[in-house]
Amino acid sequence: MRLLLPRKSDWTGVAVAGGDHDRLDYGYHCEGDLETFVYGHPCHSPAGGWLSAAEACQLFQMHGGSMTEQLDGAFAILFLDRRQRECTVITDPCRVYSFYYATGAEGMAISDRLEEVVTASGRRTLDKRALVEFLATEMVLGEHTLFEGVQTFGGGTVSTITASLEVSTRRYWHFPDPPHGERVTLDELTTEFSRHVAYGRQLSESISMPLTGGFDSRAVLAVSLSETQKFHLYTHGLPGCEDIQLASRIAQRLGLRHAVYLLGKSHARQIPERTAELVSAFDGMNNGVTYSHMADTLAREAGKGESYFPGSSGGMLKANYMPVDPPATGNLTELATIIRGCIQRRRNLAILTDCDSQQAAAIIEESIRAELERYPLENPVSLAEQFYLVNRVANYGAMNLRYIGRRFRLFDPYLGRRLLELVPRLDLDDKRQKRVHRHIIAHNGGGLANMEATAGRVVNRRNPMLLARSALRQGLWHASLQFRKRSGHDILRFGTIDYLRWLRDAQGDFVRQVLDPGDLQLVGVLDGPQVAQLVEDYLAGRDYDSAFIGRLITLELYLKKINRS
């Protein structure tokens, strides 16, 4: 979808383009001078169903921006009123979906594709701060993008654009800042989680859901045991890996429909093609190499479920970026340093031309502090949780969710509005100890509580045999990780997908071609000789940071695509 709002008073010929494409995450409706474009999968809370573009148009005509009280789900909805010469954009609270926008010589460009906005606005100058953030932390922080002057509409907002192209924004939802001592019990949280998942189940007759050996998907399954016939579960990974073994045991014990999608050498051969596809889908701001398996897996799962329940947002029920001893209220500098220590994945940034590792850390902390200052919160723990929601969920996980949403109706079991309002009121120690997931599973899942989880974790800590096996598996897990870190090889197949080995051993030529110092798109940002040395160290097994290599490849492929347009 693309829309260009002109720098003139007459909007007679202005129209949404590409909104009628036959995609599951697109909805379009035109009624007179009012055009409605729905991106994503909104739910109509009182009616309990998916919201169509025609229904969204009707709600907007009746309630205007206050229609948000009747919305849930993951969505960005645009209303173009040519008669009033006004454009309104509404986004979901978590910014799973949003639009990019920027002003240029011709007017304001709005689109769900970053490339469209960059091309239409002419804003091709790279934001070096955003590049540092992405390379070091895996995500561009806040509502910015890779390009200066191009940004996204914030989550949980109603934004109005007038004929003068001025943007005014009203926040209809924000992460609550609970008074000191106000707490939610595990039982209360479990009740709301169960209600939210039940609401999602009734939206569709069939549901596709990934099943791993972890707690997130198991918690969803635990509160859905009365309707397991709706679910088609799947697990992907290497033959014999831990996720497949544990998920298969769960499915067999409960009699669930379950498919195993094996990944191997055939996928390794397709990494260049799949990476290019995902780099475009992710707008260059998520690792296309790391998730290169998604296209094949989702293609195999297509048709097995009308809707899709991801488990990736289950981190909301855990302690994220929260220090053991939170800094005093108002000390955002200390909190920014703590959060930076949690999110920075790569500390050696010698490949940058005008920024050493210490300067990069300062840039990231400054960006984090700027984010924290925007939040209408005071409690340091609430600030850390809001940062997680706005960045780890919206700027990292949401990229994958939007890709999934092209094939399935997307419903996230962990991102309901009411559920998120309760999360900050949970006891912090319960989150740190992962008691929330354990409580949900133990009080609903029966036998699920007495089955092992990945990395030797257990739900029922009162089971002595389970604890004994857990201690053994955890020891083997950590030994295997240390061995792989030192040698680059696995002694046990605990891992799901070994991108390091595939990218290094099967696609060395691809890595060299994309990161050729003589053909870098990030000229003036990356040091050519340093990049060449990094590539050789990686392919020789002296640098095992395949995720960092993947981020470099992602940026280079995306910028080449942009520069060709």
C-alpha positions in Angstrom: 0.0 0.0 0.0 1.2 3.5 -0.7 -0.4 7.0 -0.3 1.0 10.4 -1.3 -0.6 13.3 0.5 0.2 16.4 -1.7 1.3 19.8 -0.7 -1.9 21.4 -2.0 -5.3 22.2 -0.6 -7.2 20.0 -3.2 -7.2 16.3 -2.4 -9.7 15.4 -5.1 -7.4 13.0 -6.9 -5.7 11.6 -3.8 -6.2 7.8 -3.4 -4.7 4.8 -1.7 -2.7 2.7 -4.2 -2.1 -1.0 -4.0 -4.6 -1.5 -1.1 -6.7 -3.9 -3.1 -4.0 -6.5 -3.5 -5.2 -10.0 -2.6 -3.3 -10.5 0.6 -4.7 -11.8 3.9 -3.2 -8.9 5.9 -4.7 -6.3 3.5 -8.3 -5.0 3.7 -9.6 -2.2 1.6 -13.0 -0.4 1.5 -14.1 2.8 -0.2 -17.3 4.7 0.6 -17.7 8.0 -1.2 -14.8 10.3 -0.2 -13.7 8.0 2.7 -11.2 5.3 2.0 -10.2 2.7 4.6 -7.2 0.5 4.5 -6.6 -2.2 7.1 -3.2 -3.6 7.5 -2.9 -6.6 9.8 -5.6 -8.5 11.8 -7.8 -6.3 14.1 -10.5 -7.9 16.3 -13.8 -6.3 17.2 -13.8 -6.8 20.9 -17.6 -6.6 21.7 -18.6 -8.6 18.6 -15.8 -11.2 19.1 -14.7 -11.5 15.4 -12.2 -10.3 12.9 -12.7 -6.7 11.8 -13.1 -6.1 8.1 -12.3 -2.9 6.3 -16.0 -2.2 5.7 -16.7 -2.7 9.5 -13.7 -0.5 10.4 -15.1 2.2 8.1 -18.5 2.0 9.8 -16.9 2.2 13.3 -14.9 5.3 12.2 -17.9 7.0 10.8 -19.8 6.4 14.1 -17.1 7.0 16.7 -14.1 8.6 15.0 -10.8 8.0 16.8 -12.6 6.8 19.9 -13.3 3.5 18.0 -10.1 2.3 19.6 -12.1 1.2 22.7 -13.6 -1.5 20.5 -10.4 -2.8 19.0 -7.9 -5.5 19.9 -5.4 -7.5 18.0 -2.5 -6.5 15.8 -3.2 -3.8 13.2 -2.6 -0.5 11.6 -5.7 1.2 10.0 -5.6 4.2 7.7 -8.6 6.4 6.9 -8.4 8.9 4.1 -11.1 11.5 4.1 -10.8 13.5 0.9 -13.8 15.8 1.7 -12.3 16.8 5.1 -8.8 16.7 3.7 -7.7 14.6 6.7 -5.9 11.3 7.1 -6.1 9.3 10.3 -3.9 6.4 11.3 -4.6 4.1 14.2 -2.0 1.5 15.4 -2.3 -1.4 17.8 -0.9 -0.9 21.4 2.2 -3.0 20.7 3.0 -1.6 17.2 3.0 -5.0 15.7 1.7 -3.3 12.7 2.3 0.3 11.6 3.1 2.5 8.6 6.2 4.3 7.5 6.0 8.0 6.6 8.1 10.9 5.6 7.7 14.3 3.9 9.4 15.2 0.7 9.2 17.7 -2.1 5.9 16.2 -3.4 4.2 15.9 -0.1 3.9 13.2 2.6 4.5 9.5 1.6 2.9 6.8 3.7 3.3 3.0 3.1 3.6 -0.3 4.8 6.9 -0.7 2.9 10.0 1.3 3.8 11.3 1.2 0.3 8.1 2.9 -1.0 8.5 5.8 1.4 12.2 6.3 0.8 11.7 6.3 -3.0 8.6 8.7 -2.9 10.1 11.1 -0.4 13.7 11.0 -1.7 15.0 10.6 1.8 18.0 8.3 1.1 20.4 9.5 3.7 21.3 6.7 6.1 20.8 7.3 9.8 24.2 6.3 11.2 22.8 6.1 14.7 20.2 3.6 13.6 22.9 1.6 11.8 25.0 1.4 15.0 21.9 0.3 17.0 21.0 -2.4 14.5 24.5 -3.8 14.2 25.1 -3.8 18.0 21.6 -4.7 19.3 19.7 -6.5 16.5 17.1 -3.7 16.3 16.6 -0.1 15.4 15.4 1.6 18.6 12.2 3.7 19.0 10.1 4.8 16.0 13.1 5.5 13.7 14.3 3.6 10.6 17.5 3.2 8.7 16.9 6.5 6.9 16.9 10.0 8.3 13.5 11.6 8.4 11.6 8.3 7.8 9.8 7.0 10.8 6.8 4.9 11.9 3.6 5.8 13.7 3.9 5.0 17.4 2.0 2.1 19.0 -1.3 2.6 20.7 -1.8 6.0 19.0 -4.3 7.9 16.8 -2.4 10.2 14.5 -4.2 12.8 12.4 -2.6 14.4 9.3 -4.1 17.7 8.1 -4.0 19.3 4.7 -0.9 21.3 5.8 0.8 17.8 6.4 1.1 18.5 10.1 0.9 15.4 12.3 -0.9 15.4 15.7 -0.8 12.3 17.8 -3.0 11.2 20.7 -2.0 8.1 22.7 -5.0 6.0 23.5 -3.0 3.3 25.3 0.2 3.2 27.2 1.9 0.7 29.6 0.5 1.4 33.1 2.6 2.7 35.9 1.1 0.9 38.9 1.1 2.6 42.4 3.6 1.1 44.8 2.2 -2.0 46.5 -0.6 -2.6 43.9 -0.1 -6.2 42.9 -1.8 -8.9 40.7 -1.8 -12.5 41.9 -0.7 -15.3 39.7 -4.2 -16.7 39.8 -5.6 -13.3 38.5 -3.1 -13.2 35.7 -3.8 -16.9 34.8 -7.5 -16.2 34.6 -7.0 -13.3 32.2 -4.5 -15.2 30.1 -7.0 -18.1 29.8 -9.8 -15.7 28.8 -7.6 -14.0 26.2 -6.5 -17.3 24.6 -10.1 -18.5 24.7 -11.1 -15.3 22.8 -8.5 -16.0 20.2 -9.7 -19.6 19.8 -13.2 -18.7 19.0 -12.1 -16.4 16.1 -11.3 -19.3 13.9 -12.2 -23.0 13.3 -8.6 -24.1 12.9 -5.3 -22.8 14.5 -1.7 -23.3 13.5 0.8 -23.0 16.3 4.5 -23.8 16.6 5.3 -26.2 19.5 8.7 -26.3 21.0 10.1 -27.7 24.2 9.9 -24.3 25.9 7.3 -22.7 28.2 5.6 -20.2 25.9 3.8 -22.5 23.6 3.2 -25.0 26.4 1.4 -22.3 28.4 -1.0 -21.6 25.5 -1.6 -25.3 25.1 -2.2 -25.8 28.8 -5.2 -23.4 28.8 -6.5 -24.9 25.5 -6.8 -28.6 26.4 -10.6 -28.4 26.0 -10.3 -27.5 22.3 -7.1 -29.2 21.1 -9.0 -30.5 18.1 -8.7 -26.9 16.6 -4.9 -26.9 16.8 -2.4 -28.1 14.2 1.0 -28.0 15.9 4.4 -28.1 14.1 8.0 -28.1 15.1 11.0 -27.5 12.8 14.6 -28.2 13.3 17.5 -30.6 12.7 16.8 -34.3 12.9 17.0 -35.5 16.5 17.2 -32.0 18.0 15.8 -31.3 21.5 12.8 -29.2 20.4 11.6 -32.0 18.0 12.0 -34.7 20.6 10.2 -32.8 23.4 7.4 -31.5 21.2 6.8 -35.0 19.7 6.5 -36.4 23.2 3.9 -33.8 24.2 1.9 -34.3 21.0 2.0 -38.1 21.4 1.0 -38.1 25.1 -2.0 -35.7 24.5 -3.0 -37.1 21.1 -2.4 -33.9 19.2 -2.1 -33.3 15.5 1.6 -32.5 15.1 4.0 -32.2 12.1 7.7 -32.2 12.1 9.5 -30.1 9.4 13.1 -31.1 9.2 15.7 -28.6 8.1 19.0 -29.7 6.5 21.3 -29.4 3.5 18.5 -28.5 1.1 17.7 -25.4 3.2 21.4 -24.5 3.4 21.5 -24.4 -0.4 18.5 -22.0 -0.4 19.9 -19.5 2.2 20.8 -16.8 -0.4 17.4 -16.9 -2.1 15.4 -17.1 1.2 17.5 -14.4 2.8 16.9 -12.0 -0.1 13.1 -12.6 0.3 13.1 -11.9 4.0 15.4 -8.9 3.9 12.8 -7.2 1.7 9.9 -8.4 3.9 11.7 -7.2 7.1 12.6 -3.8 5.5 16.2 -4.4 6.2 15.7 -4.2 10.0 15.7 -7.8 11.1 18.2 -10.6 10.4 17.2 -12.2 7.1 19.8 -15.0 7.5 18.7 -16.1 11.0 15.1 -16.5 9.9 15.8 -17.7 6.4 14.0 -21.0 7.3 10.7 -19.2 7.8 9.5 -19.1 4.2 9.8 -22.9 3.8 8.3 -23.7 7.2 5.3 -21.4 6.7 4.7 -22.7 3.2 4.5 -26.3 4.5 2.2 -25.2 7.3 -0.1 -23.1 5.0 -3.6 -24.4 4.9 -3.3 -26.3 8.2 -4.8 -23.4 10.2 -6.9 -20.4 9.4 -5.3 -18.4 12.2 -1.8 -18.5 13.8 -0.9 -18.4 17.5 2.8 -17.4 17.9 4.6 -17.9 21.2 7.4 -15.4 20.7 5.8 -12.7 22.8 5.8 -14.8 25.9 8.8 -12.8 27.2 6.2 -10.2 28.4 5.6 -12.5 31.4 9.3 -12.7 32.3 11.8 -10.2 33.7 13.3 -8.3 30.8 16.0 -5.7 31.1 15.1 -5.3 34.8 18.0 -4.9 37.2 18.1 -6.9 40.5 18.5 -3.5 42.3 16.5 -0.9 40.2 18.0 2.6 40.2 16.2 5.4 42.0 13.2 6.9 40.3 14.4 9.5 37.8 17.9 8.1 37.3 17.5 7.4 33.6 21.2 7.5 32.9 21.9 4.5 35.2 18.8 2.7 33.8 19.9 3.3 30.2 23.3 1.8 31.0 21.7 -1.3 32.6 19.4 -1.8 29.6 22.3 -1.3 27.1 24.2 -4.1 28.9 21.1 -6.3 28.4 20.5 -5.6 24.7 23.9 -5.2 23.2 24.8 -8.3 21.3 28.1 -7.2 19.7 30.7 -5.2 21.5 33.6 -5.4 19.0 32.6 -2.9 16.4 36.0 -2.3 14.9 34.5 -2.4 11.4 32.9 1.0 11.8 34.9 3.8 10.3 34.1 6.8 12.6 32.9 5.0 15.7 34.8 2.8 18.1 33.2 0.3 20.5 33.1 2.8 23.4 31.5 5.5 21.2 29.0 3.0 20.0 28.0 2.1 23.6 27.5 5.8 24.3 25.3 6.2 21.2 23.1 3.3 22.2 22.8 4.6 25.8 21.8 8.0 24.5 19.2 6.4 22.3 17.8 4.3 25.2 17.6 7.4 27.5 15.8 9.3 24.8 13.3 6.5 24.6 12.8 6.3 28.3 12.2 10.1 28.5 9.3 9.7 26.1 7.4 7.2 28.3 4.8 8.7 30.7 6.1 6.5 33.5 8.2 6.9 36.6 8.7 3.5 38.1 12.1 2.1 36.8 10.7 -1.4 36.4 7.7 -0.1 34.4 10.1 1.9 32.2 12.2 -1.2 31.5 9.1 -3.2 30.6 7.8 -0.4 28.4 11.2 -0.3 26.6 11.0 -4.1 26.1 7.5 -3.8 24.6 8.3 -0.9 22.3 11.6 -2.3 21.1 12.0 -6.0 21.6 8.4 -6.7 20.6 7.7 -3.9 18.1 11.1 -3.5 16.5 12.3 -7.1 16.6 9.6 -9.7 17.1 6.9 -7.8 15.1 9.0 -8.2 11.9 8.4 -11.9 12.1 4.8 -11.6 13.1 4.0 -9.4 10.1 5.6 -11.9 7.8 3.5 -14.7 9.3 0.4 -12.5 9.0 0.7 -12.6 5.2 -0.3 -16.3 5.3 -2.5 -16.6 8.4 -4.9 -14.6 10.6 -2.5 -13.5 13.3 -3.6 -13.6 17.0 -0.9 -13.2 19.7 -1.8 -15.0 23.0 0.4 -12.7 25.0 -0.4 -9.3 23.7 -4.0 -8.7 24.7 -4.7 -5.2 25.9 -6.2 -6.2 29.3 -3.4 -8.8 29.8 -0.7 -6.2 29.2 -2.4 -3.9 31.7 -1.9 -6.6 34.4 1.7 -7.5 33.6 3.4 -4.5 35.4 1.5 -5.4 38.5 3.0 -8.9 38.8 5.5 -9.5 41.5 9.0 -8.9 39.9 10.4 -12.0 41.6 7.7 -14.1 40.0 8.8 -12.9 36.6 12.5 -13.4 37.3 11.9 -17.0 38.4 9.5 -17.7 35.5 6.8 -18.6 38.0 4.1 -17.0 35.8 4.5 -19.6 33.0 4.9 -22.4 35.5 1.7 -21.4 37.4 -0.3 -21.3 34.1 0.9 -24.7 33.1 0.7 -26.4 36.5 -2.9 -25.1 37.1 -4.2 -26.0 33.7 -1.9 -28.4 31.9 -2.0 -31.6 34.0 0.6 -33.8 32.5 2.3 -30.9 30.7 3.7 -29.8 34.1 5.6 -33.1 34.5 7.3 -33.2 31.2 10.8 -31.8 30.6 11.4 -28.5 28.8 14.4 -27.3 26.8 17.8 -26.8 28.4 16.8 -29.1 31.3 14.1 -26.7 32.6 11.1 -28.1 34.5 7.6 -26.8 35.4 6.9 -29.0 38.4 9.8 -28.4 40.8 8.2 -30.8 43.3 8.9 -33.8 41.2 12.3 -35.3 42.4 12.9 -37.5 39.4 12.2 -34.5 37.0 14.6 -32.3 39.0 17.3 -35.0 38.9 17.0 -35.3 35.1 16.9 -31.6 34.8 20.2 -31.1 36.7 21.9 -33.7 34.4 20.6 -32.1 31.2 21.5 -28.6 32.3 25.0 -29.7 32.9 25.2 -31.3 29.5 23.6 -28.2 27.9 26.1 -25.8 29.3 29.0 -28.1 28.5 27.8 -28.4 24.9 27.5 -24.6 24.5 31.0 -24.1 25.8 32.4 -26.7 23.5 30.6 -25.2 20.5 31.8 -21.7 21.4 35.4 -22.9 21.5 35.4 -25.4 18.6 32.4 -24.4 16.4 31.1 -28.0 16.6 28.2 -29.6 18.5 28.7 -32.6 20.9 25.0 -32.8 21.5 22.1 -31.7 19.3 20.4 -29.4 21.8 20.4 -26.6 19.3 17.6 -26.3 16.8 19.3 -24.8 13.7 23.0 -24.4 13.2 23.2 -21.3 11.1 26.9 -20.8 11.9 27.9 -24.1 10.2 25.5 -23.7 7.3 26.4 -20.2 6.4 30.1 -20.7 7.0 30.5 -24.1 5.3 27.8 -24.2 2.7 27.6 -20.5 1.7 31.1 -19.1 2.0 31.0 -17.7 -1.6 27.7 -16.0 -0.8 29.2 -14.3 2.3 32.2 -13.1 0.4 30.1 -11.8 -2.5 27.7 -9.8 -0.4 30.4 -8.4 1.9 32.9 -7.7 -0.9 34.8 -4.6 0.4 34.9 -3.3 -3.2 31.1 -3.3 -3.5 29.9 -2.2 -0.1 26.8 -0.1 0.1 27.7 1.2 3.6 30.6 3.2 2.2 31.8 5.7 4.8 30.2 3.6 7.5 32.2 0.3 7.3 35.9 0.0 7.1 36.6 -2.1 4.0 39.8 -3.9 5.2 38.2 -4.6 8.6 35.2 -6.1 6.9 37.5 -8.3 4.7 39.3 -9.5 7.8 36.1 -10.2 9.7 34.8 -12.3 6.8 38.0 -14.4 6.6 38.0 -14.8 10.4 34.4 -16.0 10.3 34.8 -18.4 7.4 38.0 -19.8 9.1 36.2 -20.4 12.3 38.0 -17.7 14.3 34.8 -15.5 14.8 31.6 -17.4 15.7 29.2 -14.4 15.7 27.1 -15.6 12.8 24.2 -13.3 13.9 26.4 -10.3 13.4 27.5 -11.5 10.0 23.8 -12.0 9.2 23.0 -8.4 10.2 25.8 -7.1 7.9 24.5 -9.2 5.0 20.9 -8.0 5.7 21.9 -4.4 5.5 24.0 -4.8 2.4 21.3 -6.8 0.5 18.6 -4.3 1.5 20.6 -1.2 0.6 21.5 -2.7 -2.8 17.7 -3.3 -3.4 16.9 0.3 -2.3 19.7 1.8 -4.5 18.4 -0.1 -7.6 14.9 1.4 -7.1 
